[in-house]
Amino acid sequence: MFCDKCGTENRDGANFCAGCGSQMPKNITPASLPGAKSPQTDGGEESYIKNFSEAVSERYNIIRELGRGGMAIVFLAEDKRLERKVALKLLPQEFSYDENFAQRFLREAKISAKLLHPNIIQIHDVETSGDFYYYSMTYVEGISLDQIIKKSGALKPKVIAKTCVLVSFALQHAHDHGIVHRDIKPENIIINKKRQPIVVDFGIAKAQRSAKLSQTGLFIGTPMYMSPEQIKAENVDSRSDIYSLGCVLYKMATGETPFHGLQQTALLYKQVNEMPPPPQELNQTIPPELSAIIMKTLQKDPGDRYQSASEVGKALHEAFLAAPTGSNDKEAKKQQAPAQKAAPAKNEEQSGIGTGLHIFTTSQVGNFPF
């Protein structure tokens, strides 16, 4: 069974595409959560979710399903002990049967829990209950970058730069800790109420890389954002995330991924062998500098890309956010003065991203015109 959206082949009976997370073309029954009305079934996913809700009920009250991808289901829940809302990520039933996969899921989640960064989702607890493997993390109130692009189309160059500078240094923090995301895409970047990007889904993609999955048609990552080396099942490093970030930048700049509207085989072939047209050719409002940065991230040979995520952030900052070199010193001081005075009072809003050039704060990132 193939996904109409991205062309990924999925197992028969799949509810959601393993490639892009889209709902497959069939009738979907609602999850059997507390208070939900759903038809009786002979088990399956509904029963699995209902049993999970009961298994964790001592600590968590599951409120509703937030979403799902090919490898996890996410719920909004109330942590009864700490009296706060959290997000619970559950390993789906079909993967819980694979003990090796489940243990890798938990192990990588524990590794990801060590990442303390304001633009990376914070994992609180990694837990098991019977046959259920799950972890809790911060509940981020906001919408995904994917939803924003679907609503607004191509974004303004400065918005692209401000967003992806922060994403770049979030990725650099992870890479410095030996963690490669492997599934960077707009769906995995949440824009919170402060208009800051939060990178989510660390850990599960890396667990996928080392697991031996029995189902056919399941990809390690999302085909439209996968690097050539990831598609070829080669060893990947941080530069694979840079390619995926380039695909995200491309979609932000043009409203489309570098390669789209293709069957799976053609899509993967182009990701490995062909360069897309420069974004500036599809959207003439894109400055040449941004187009060049994006095209460098999309080079097929990892050695031809930026060699670190921080290099991408630095390039975006210097091209769009740095003060003009010829600006009047008095005017520059006048513009900087309010920010310097306000900084102590808004310390809680600092993003804490040290680029080697600048420390970005929420006020400097500015308002997103979404």
Sequence and secondary structure as in RCSB ss.txt:
>XXXX:A:sequence
MFCDKCGTENRDGANFCAGCGSQMPKNITPASLPGAKSPQTDGGEESYIKNFSEAVSERYNIIRELGRGGMAIVF
LAEDKRLERKVALKLLPQEFSYDENFAQRFLREAKISAKLLHPNIIQIHDVETSGDFYYYSMTYVEGISLDQIIK
KSGALKPKVIAKTCVLVSFALQHAHDHGIVHRDIKPENIIINKKRQPIVVDFGIAKAQRSAKLSQTGLFIGTPMY
MSPEQIKAENVDSRSDIYSLGCVLYKMATGETPFHGLQQTALLYKQVNEMPPPPQELNQTIPPELSAIIMKTLQK
DPGDRYQSASEVGKALHEAFLAAPTGSNDKEAKKQQAPAQKAAPAKNEEQSGIGTGLHIFTTSQVGNFPF
>XXXX:A:secstr
 B TTT  B  TT SB TTT  B SS       TT      SSHHHHHHHHHHHHTTTTEEEEEEEEE SS EEE
EEEETTTTEEEEEEE  HHHHT HHHHHHHHHHHHHHTT   TTB  EEEEEEETTEEEEEEE   EEEHHHHHH
HH S  HHHHHHHHHHHHHHHHHHHHTT   S   GGGEEEETTS EEE  TTHHHHHHHS   STT  SS GGG
  HHHHTT    HHHHHHHHHHHHHHHHHSS SS S  HHHHHHHHHH     HHHH TTS HHHHHHHHHHT S
SGGGS SSHHHHHHHHIIIIIS  TT  HHHHHHHHHHHHHHTGGGGGGEEEEE SS EEEHHHH     
